Amino acid sequence: MKCNFIKEEVLKCEEFGDKKAIRIGYKEREFLFTVETTGVMKPEDIVRKAIRVLSEKLKVIQEDIE
Protein backbone atom coordinates (compact mmCIF):
# COMPACT_ATOMS: atom_id res chain seq x y z
CA MET A 1 0.00 0.00 0.00
CA LYS A 2 3.03 2.30 -0.12
CA CYS A 3 2.47 2.73 -3.87
CA ASN A 4 0.11 5.65 -4.52
CA PHE A 5 -1.23 4.07 -7.72
CA ILE A 6 -2.23 0.85 -5.96
CA LYS A 7 -3.72 2.81 -3.08
CA GLU A 8 -5.86 4.84 -5.49
CA GLU A 9 -7.08 1.70 -7.27
CA VAL A 10 -8.05 0.06 -3.98
CA LEU A 11 -9.88 3.22 -2.87
CA LYS A 12 -11.70 3.44 -6.22
CA CYS A 13 -12.93 -0.16 -5.89
CA GLU A 14 -14.10 0.54 -2.35
CA GLU A 15 -15.88 3.66 -3.64
CA PHE A 16 -17.79 1.47 -6.10
CA GLY A 17 -18.70 -0.88 -3.27
CA ASP A 18 -16.34 -3.71 -4.17
CA LYS A 19 -13.78 -4.09 -1.40
CA LYS A 20 -12.53 -7.44 -2.72
CA ALA A 21 -11.87 -6.52 -6.37
CA ILE A 22 -8.22 -5.77 -5.62
CA ARG A 23 -6.39 -7.80 -3.03
CA ILE A 24 -2.65 -7.44 -2.64
CA GLY A 25 -0.30 -9.84 -0.93
CA TYR A 26 3.43 -10.03 -0.61
CA LYS A 27 5.77 -12.97 -0.45
CA GLU A 28 9.55 -12.76 -0.81
CA ARG A 29 10.46 -12.50 -4.52
CA GLU A 30 6.79 -12.72 -5.55
CA PHE A 31 3.99 -10.26 -6.20
CA LEU A 32 0.60 -11.80 -5.49
CA PHE A 33 -2.59 -10.25 -6.78
CA THR A 34 -6.11 -11.16 -7.81
CA VAL A 35 -7.63 -10.35 -11.19
CA GLU A 36 -11.38 -10.32 -11.54
CA THR A 37 -13.04 -10.18 -14.93
CA THR A 38 -16.53 -9.79 -16.33
CA GLY A 39 -15.98 -12.91 -18.40
CA VAL A 40 -15.18 -11.15 -21.66
CA MET A 41 -11.47 -11.90 -21.23
CA LYS A 42 -9.69 -14.60 -19.26
CA PRO A 43 -7.72 -13.27 -16.26
CA GLU A 44 -4.44 -14.56 -17.72
CA ASP A 45 -5.15 -12.67 -20.98
CA ILE A 46 -5.79 -9.48 -19.01
CA VAL A 47 -2.45 -9.86 -17.22
CA ARG A 48 -0.60 -10.57 -20.48
CA LYS A 49 -2.15 -7.52 -22.15
CA ALA A 50 -1.36 -5.34 -19.13
CA ILE A 51 2.27 -6.48 -19.26
CA ARG A 52 2.46 -5.64 -22.98
CA VAL A 53 1.00 -2.17 -22.37
CA LEU A 54 3.36 -1.55 -19.46
CA SER A 55 6.32 -2.75 -21.54
CA GLU A 56 5.45 -0.32 -24.35
CA LYS A 57 5.11 2.56 -21.91
CA LEU A 58 8.45 1.70 -20.34
CA LYS A 59 10.08 1.71 -23.80
CA VAL A 60 8.79 5.24 -24.38
CA ILE A 61 10.16 6.36 -21.00
CA GLN A 62 13.49 4.71 -21.75
CA GLU A 63 13.70 6.48 -25.14
CA ASP A 64 12.90 9.82 -23.51
CA ILE A 65 15.64 9.29 -20.93
CA GLU A 66 18.22 8.45 -23.60
FENURTA-V987807 format. One record per pair of residues at least 12 apart in sequence whose C-alpha atoms are under 10 Angstrom apart, sorted by the first residue. I is the first residue (numbers start at 1). J is the second residue. D is the distance in Angstrom with one decimal. If there is no record, write none. Layout:
<<I | J | D> <I | J | D>>
This chain:
<<1 | 24 | 8.3> <1 | 25 | 9.9> <6 | 22 | 8.9> <6 | 24 | 8.9> <9 | 21 | 9.6> <9 | 22 | 7.7> <10 | 22 | 6.1> <10 | 23 | 8.1> <10 | 24 | 9.3> <20 | 34 | 9.0> <20 | 36 | 9.3> <21 | 34 | 7.5> <21 | 35 | 7.5> <21 | 36 | 6.4> <21 | 37 | 9.4> <22 | 34 | 6.2> <22 | 35 | 7.2> <22 | 36 | 8.1> <23 | 35 | 8.6> <35 | 47 | 8.0>>
